[in-house]
Amino acid sequence: MSVRRRVRWAVVALLCATAFGIFRCYLYFGTITCCFPHAAEDKAQTGARVLRMAVRSWQASTSSASCPNLAQLKSERYLDPDQTGSDPWGTVYRISCANDEVTVSSAGPDQRWETRDDISVPRMRQ
């Protein structure tokens, strides 16, 4: 057997062993996912910021201080129609407009309003 053929078989054997090892780990440990501890909170804040910018753009173009709802922002194309309007935990964001300030809030991981884990943009002063 030539050297080239031996190397090829060695590489194939190594790849098969690696694939088998990964498969065994999957069977033993189940699905292995990498998750950063605050990824969902960061995603909720980003979603709230996007929504807040859309509201502010709507207000600027309509010369209105009123608060649009999510359907209105989507229909008037200030927000992507595919945007869910929900935080990572499935709760719909709250939009409030008062004193020329737009606040977008998420109920947070516990999905209950007025608790310590609520997320708002801009941050509420405590």
C-alpha angles and dihedrals in degrees: 000000000000124000091244091055092048091051091049091051091047091053092047091049091049092050092048092049091049093049091047091049092051090048091051091050089051091051092047101041101025121222111354113208132178112226128175112220097239100030095114093048090050090049091050091051091048091050090049091050092051091050092047092052090050091052092048091049090050091049092049094050095044095040088229132132092201122109120251120212125234095260090052092051090051097045092048090047098242087122131037109262089228092058107114097208088220131113122240090273094055100256117132114245117248118230120200129176120194134149093000090305125118117206124186117192139190124202089226130220096322090055091224124118125234096028130123095261095058114126123213136176114241093029115252115242112241 
